[in-house]
Amino acid sequence: MATTTGRASRTARDGAAGALGARGHRGSRPGPVRRFLSQHWYAWAMTAPVVIVIGVLVGWPLARGVYLSLTDATEANVGRTIGVNVIPATYKFVGLENYVDILTSSLFWERLAWTAVWTVVCVGLHYGIGLGLAMMLHRRLRLRSVYRMLLILPWAIPGFVAAFIWRYLFNSDFGVINAMLKAAGLGAVGWLDDPTTAKLAVIAVNVWVGVPFMMVALLGGLQSIPAELYEAAEVDGASPWQRFRHITLPGLRSVSSTVVLLGTIWTFNMFPMIFLITRGGPGSSTEILVTYAFREAFTGVRNYSGSAAWGVIILMLLVAMTFVYRRALRKQGEAW
């Protein structure tokens, strides 16, 4: 009887010790976050500098801009130092007043309408001309590499250099374009002096600058389409238009969706082409949203809060456009 009781007590003690050990072992096991960091520490170490740089260069200015857009900060009431005198900031929080003023003004809707026309026309021409050139260079041609280099040259020229070159070409008095028109017996045109011709001029320059990117991207997409598809379609009697419609366009769909989105964002915010060629003129006929936001912050009595509000509205418009564009692609079956 004593032996049985001793065995039972030892078994109970061993079971209790085992349970405590199991609980202690489970308690020392790292959580999912710690386990993830320990397994992928190298990736985190590599991306940490990029995250920090983006946070400093993008995150902080963005947060500061959103804060300023909710105040009445101008050149007259921001903090500044004049000699040995330190003048404290006196601007105050006004909430959404700047946004209400902008969205209820006819000026904003006029700028938005021209910005939308500018973006749609430029991106449409970028894509159409870029696709045509890409299809031409996709064929076997003599000196094809030379053509590729010449056609990509506008993309290699810095934007401000291209803007100054074209501003000189469009000059009313001694520009090369008017000189060619006079040589052909035609009259000179004040390209940058009339609202209509100024808009045509900036669109032409932006198309010249933006087509090479579309051409290179679409050329890469064309080279990824299997040649067997075209051969099989030709054997079946498909016409060139049918091959283009049912093979080329579907094959370029993933590339096209990406480059059109990028082109739209870039063109919507294309500051240098407008500002350096026309400075938004004549008058304000070629002013787009981003150039007006710049003008608010850096000309006249600098309205920092109004400029920040314009910038936040531009960001919100682009985010909304990207969201709608992404949803449209998903409805078409694109995994983007």
C-alpha positions as CSV (number, residue, x, y, z in Angstrom):
1,M,0.0,0.0,0.0
2,A,2.8,2.4,0.9
3,T,4.6,1.5,-2.3
4,T,1.6,2.3,-4.4
5,T,1.1,5.6,-2.7
6,G,4.7,6.6,-3.3
7,R,4.5,5.7,-6.9
8,A,1.3,7.8,-7.3
9,S,2.9,10.8,-5.6
10,R,6.0,10.6,-7.8
11,T,3.8,10.4,-10.9
12,A,1.9,13.5,-9.8
13,R,5.1,15.4,-9.1
14,D,6.5,14.4,-12.5
15,G,3.3,15.5,-14.2
16,A,3.3,18.8,-12.5
17,A,6.9,19.4,-13.3
18,G,6.3,18.5,-16.9
19,A,3.3,20.9,-17.1
20,L,5.4,23.7,-15.6
21,G,8.2,23.0,-18.0
22,A,5.8,23.0,-21.0
23,R,4.3,26.3,-19.9
24,G,7.8,27.8,-19.3
25,H,8.8,26.6,-22.8
26,R,5.7,28.1,-24.4
27,G,6.3,31.4,-22.5
28,S,9.8,31.7,-23.8
29,R,8.8,31.1,-27.4
30,P,9.1,34.3,-29.5
31,G,6.0,35.9,-30.8
32,P,5.1,36.1,-34.6
33,V,6.5,39.7,-34.9
34,R,9.8,38.8,-33.2
35,R,10.0,35.6,-35.2
36,F,9.4,37.5,-38.5
37,L,12.0,40.1,-37.7
38,S,14.6,37.4,-36.7
39,Q,14.0,35.5,-39.9
40,H,14.0,38.5,-42.2
41,W,16.4,40.9,-40.4
42,Y,18.6,41.2,-43.5
43,A,15.8,42.5,-45.7
44,W,14.8,44.9,-43.0
45,A,18.4,46.1,-42.7
46,M,18.6,46.7,-46.4
47,T,15.3,48.6,-46.7
48,A,15.6,50.6,-43.5
49,P,17.8,53.3,-45.1
50,V,15.4,53.8,-47.9
51,V,12.4,53.9,-45.6
52,I,14.2,56.5,-43.5
53,V,15.2,58.7,-46.5
54,I,11.6,58.5,-47.9
55,G,10.2,59.4,-44.5
56,V,12.5,62.4,-44.2
57,L,12.3,63.6,-47.8
58,V,8.6,62.8,-48.5
59,G,6.8,62.0,-45.3
60,W,7.8,65.0,-43.2
61,P,7.2,67.6,-46.0
62,L,3.9,66.0,-46.7
63,A,2.8,66.1,-43.1
64,R,4.1,69.7,-42.8
65,G,2.2,70.7,-46.0
66,V,-1.1,69.2,-44.7
67,Y,-0.6,71.1,-41.4
68,L,0.1,74.4,-43.2
69,S,-3.0,73.9,-45.4
70,L,-5.1,74.0,-42.2
71,T,-3.7,77.4,-41.1
72,D,-3.6,80.9,-42.5
73,A,0.2,81.0,-42.9
74,T,1.6,83.7,-45.2
75,E,4.8,85.5,-45.7
76,A,3.6,88.1,-43.2
77,N,2.9,85.9,-40.2
78,V,5.4,83.0,-40.4
79,G,8.4,82.9,-38.0
80,R,11.6,84.5,-39.4
81,T,14.9,86.0,-38.4
82,I,15.9,89.4,-39.5
83,G,19.5,90.2,-38.5
84,V,19.6,89.5,-34.7
85,N,15.8,89.9,-34.3
86,V,13.8,86.7,-34.2
87,I,10.1,87.3,-35.1
88,P,7.8,84.5,-33.9
89,A,5.1,83.0,-36.0
90,T,1.6,84.4,-35.5
91,Y,-0.4,82.3,-37.9
92,K,-3.3,80.3,-36.5
93,F,-5.4,77.2,-37.2
94,V,-8.4,77.8,-39.5
95,G,-9.5,74.3,-40.3
96,L,-10.8,73.6,-43.8
97,E,-11.3,77.3,-44.7
98,N,-8.6,77.2,-47.4
99,Y,-10.1,74.1,-49.0
100,V,-13.6,75.7,-49.0
101,D,-12.2,78.9,-50.6
102,I,-10.4,77.0,-53.3
103,L,-13.2,74.6,-54.2
104,T,-15.9,77.3,-54.3
105,S,-13.8,79.5,-56.6
106,S,-14.2,79.5,-60.4
107,L,-10.5,79.8,-60.7
108,F,-9.9,76.3,-59.4
109,W,-12.4,74.8,-61.8
110,E,-11.0,76.7,-64.8
111,R,-7.5,75.4,-63.9
112,L,-8.8,71.9,-63.3
113,A,-10.6,71.9,-66.7
114,W,-7.4,72.9,-68.6
115,T,-5.3,70.5,-66.6
116,A,-7.6,67.7,-67.5
117,V,-7.5,68.6,-71.2
118,W,-3.8,69.0,-71.1
119,T,-3.3,65.6,-69.4
120,V,-5.8,63.6,-71.7
121,V,-4.4,65.1,-74.9
122,C,-0.8,64.7,-74.0
123,V,-1.1,61.1,-72.7
124,G,-3.3,60.1,-75.6
125,L,-0.7,61.4,-78.1
126,H,2.1,59.9,-76.0
127,Y,0.5,56.5,-76.2
128,G,-0.6,56.7,-79.8
129,I,2.6,58.0,-81.3
130,G,4.7,55.8,-78.9
131,L,2.8,52.7,-80.0
132,G,3.2,53.5,-83.7
133,L,7.0,54.1,-83.3
134,A,7.4,50.9,-81.2
135,M,5.6,48.8,-83.8
136,M,7.8,50.3,-86.5
137,L,11.0,49.6,-84.6
138,H,9.8,46.1,-83.7
139,R,10.2,45.1,-87.4
140,R,13.4,44.3,-89.1
141,L,14.8,47.5,-90.5
142,R,18.2,48.7,-91.7
143,L,19.9,50.9,-89.1
144,R,17.2,50.1,-86.6
145,S,19.6,50.7,-83.7
146,V,20.3,54.2,-85.1
147,Y,16.6,55.0,-85.3
148,R,16.1,53.8,-81.7
149,M,18.9,56.0,-80.5
150,L,17.6,59.1,-82.3
151,L,14.0,58.6,-81.2
152,I,15.0,58.1,-77.5
153,L,17.2,61.2,-77.6
154,P,14.4,63.7,-76.4
155,W,14.0,61.5,-73.2
156,A,17.8,61.9,-72.5
157,I,17.7,65.7,-72.6
158,P,17.0,67.3,-69.2
159,G,13.5,68.8,-69.0
160,F,14.6,72.4,-68.4
161,V,17.1,72.3,-71.3
162,A,14.3,71.0,-73.6
163,A,12.0,73.8,-72.4
164,F,14.6,76.5,-73.1
165,I,15.4,75.1,-76.5
166,W,11.7,75.0,-77.6
167,R,11.1,78.5,-76.1
168,Y,13.8,79.8,-78.5
169,L,12.3,77.8,-81.4
170,F,8.8,79.3,-80.7
171,N,10.2,82.9,-80.4
172,S,8.0,85.3,-82.4
173,D,10.8,87.5,-83.8
174,F,13.9,85.2,-84.4
175,G,12.6,81.7,-83.7
176,V,13.5,78.9,-86.1
177,I,9.9,77.8,-86.7
178,N,8.8,81.3,-87.8
179,A,11.9,81.6,-89.9
180,M,10.9,78.4,-91.7
181,L,7.3,79.7,-92.2
182,K,8.6,83.0,-93.7
183,A,10.9,81.0,-96.0
184,A,7.9,79.1,-97.2
185,G,6.1,82.4,-97.9
186,L,3.8,82.2,-94.8
187,G,3.3,84.7,-92.1
188,A,4.9,84.6,-88.7
189,V,2.9,83.2,-85.8
190,G,3.0,84.5,-82.3
191,W,3.2,81.1,-80.8
192,L,3.5,82.1,-77.1
193,D,1.5,85.3,-77.4
194,D,-1.9,83.9,-78.1
195,P,-3.7,81.6,-75.7
196,T,-4.7,79.0,-78.3
197,T,-1.2,78.7,-80.0
198,A,0.5,78.8,-76.6
199,K,-1.6,75.8,-75.5
200,L,-0.7,74.0,-78.7
201,A,3.0,74.8,-78.3
202,V,3.2,73.4,-74.7
203,I,1.3,70.3,-75.8
204,A,3.7,69.8,-78.7
205,V,6.8,70.1,-76.5
206,N,5.4,67.8,-73.8
207,V,4.6,65.2,-76.5
208,W,8.1,65.5,-77.9
209,V,9.5,64.9,-74.5
210,G,7.2,62.1,-73.4
211,V,6.9,59.9,-76.5
212,P,10.3,58.2,-76.1
213,F,9.3,56.7,-72.7
214,M,6.1,55.3,-74.1
215,M,7.9,54.0,-77.1
216,V,10.6,52.1,-75.1
217,A,8.0,50.6,-72.7
218,L,5.7,49.5,-75.4
219,L,8.6,48.1,-77.5
220,G,9.5,45.9,-74.6
221,G,5.9,44.8,-74.3
222,L,5.9,44.0,-78.1
223,Q,9.0,41.9,-77.8
224,S,7.4,39.8,-75.0
225,I,4.5,38.7,-77.3
226,P,5.2,35.3,-78.8
227,A,5.7,35.4,-82.6
228,E,3.9,32.1,-82.9
229,L,0.6,33.9,-82.2
230,Y,1.1,36.2,-85.2
231,E,2.1,33.3,-87.4
232,A,-0.9,31.2,-86.4
233,A,-3.3,34.2,-87.0
234,E,-1.7,34.8,-90.4
235,V,-2.2,31.2,-91.4
236,D,-5.8,31.5,-90.3
237,G,-6.3,34.4,-92.7
238,A,-6.4,37.2,-90.1
239,S,-5.9,40.7,-91.5
240,P,-3.2,43.1,-90.1
241,W,-5.9,45.0,-88.3
242,Q,-7.4,41.8,-86.7
243,R,-3.9,40.8,-85.6
244,F,-3.3,44.2,-84.0
245,R,-6.7,44.2,-82.3
246,H,-6.8,40.6,-81.0
247,I,-3.1,39.9,-80.4
248,T,-1.1,43.1,-80.1
249,L,-3.5,45.2,-77.9
250,P,-4.3,42.3,-75.5
251,G,-0.6,41.4,-75.3
252,L,0.3,45.0,-74.3
253,R,-2.6,45.4,-71.8
254,S,-0.4,45.0,-68.7
255,V,2.3,47.3,-70.0
256,S,-0.2,49.8,-71.3
257,S,-2.1,50.0,-68.0
258,T,1.2,50.8,-66.1
259,V,2.6,53.4,-68.6
260,V,-0.7,55.2,-69.0
261,L,-1.0,55.6,-65.2
262,L,2.6,56.8,-64.9
263,G,2.2,59.1,-67.9
264,T,-1.0,60.6,-66.4
265,I,0.6,61.3,-63.1
266,W,3.7,62.8,-64.6
267,T,1.7,65.0,-67.1
268,F,-0.8,66.1,-64.5
269,N,2.2,67.5,-62.5
270,M,4.4,68.6,-65.5
271,F,5.6,71.8,-64.0
272,P,8.8,72.6,-66.0
273,M,7.2,72.5,-69.5
274,I,4.5,75.0,-68.6
275,F,6.4,77.3,-66.3
276,L,9.7,77.5,-68.3
277,I,8.0,77.9,-71.7
278,T,5.0,80.2,-71.0
279,R,5.2,80.9,-67.3
280,G,1.5,80.1,-67.3
281,G,0.8,82.8,-69.9
282,P,-0.3,84.6,-71.9
283,G,-2.2,85.9,-68.9
284,S,-3.0,82.6,-67.1
285,S,-4.3,80.7,-70.1
286,T,-1.8,77.8,-69.8
287,E,-1.6,77.7,-66.0
288,I,-2.3,74.2,-64.7
289,L,-2.9,73.3,-61.0
290,V,0.7,72.7,-60.0
291,T,2.0,75.9,-61.6
292,Y,-0.7,77.9,-59.8
293,A,0.2,76.2,-56.5
294,F,3.8,77.3,-57.1
295,R,2.8,80.8,-57.9
296,E,0.8,81.0,-54.7
297,A,3.9,80.1,-52.6
298,F,6.6,82.0,-54.4
299,T,5.2,85.1,-56.0
300,G,3.7,88.3,-54.6
301,V,2.7,88.0,-51.0
302,R,3.5,84.4,-50.5
303,N,0.5,82.4,-49.4
304,Y,2.0,79.3,-47.9
305,S,-1.2,77.9,-46.5
306,G,-3.1,78.4,-49.8
307,S,-0.3,76.8,-51.8
308,A,-0.2,73.8,-49.4
309,A,-4.0,73.4,-49.8
310,W,-3.7,73.4,-53.6
311,G,-1.0,70.7,-53.2
312,V,-3.1,68.5,-51.0
313,I,-6.0,68.9,-53.4
314,I,-3.8,67.9,-56.3
315,L,-2.6,64.8,-54.3
316,M,-6.2,63.8,-53.5
317,L,-7.2,64.1,-57.1
318,L,-4.4,61.9,-58.2
319,V,-5.1,59.3,-55.5
320,A,-8.8,59.3,-56.5
321,M,-7.9,58.9,-60.1
322,T,-5.5,56.0,-59.4
323,F,-8.2,54.3,-57.2
324,V,-10.8,54.5,-60.0
325,Y,-8.3,53.4,-62.6
326,R,-7.3,50.4,-60.5
327,R,-10.9,49.4,-60.0
328,A,-11.5,49.7,-63.7
329,L,-8.6,47.4,-64.4
330,R,-9.8,44.8,-61.9
331,K,-13.2,44.7,-63.5
332,Q,-11.4,44.0,-66.8
333,G,-9.6,41.1,-65.2
334,E,-6.2,42.8,-64.8
335,A,-4.2,41.9,-61.7
336,W,-2.6,45.2,-61.0
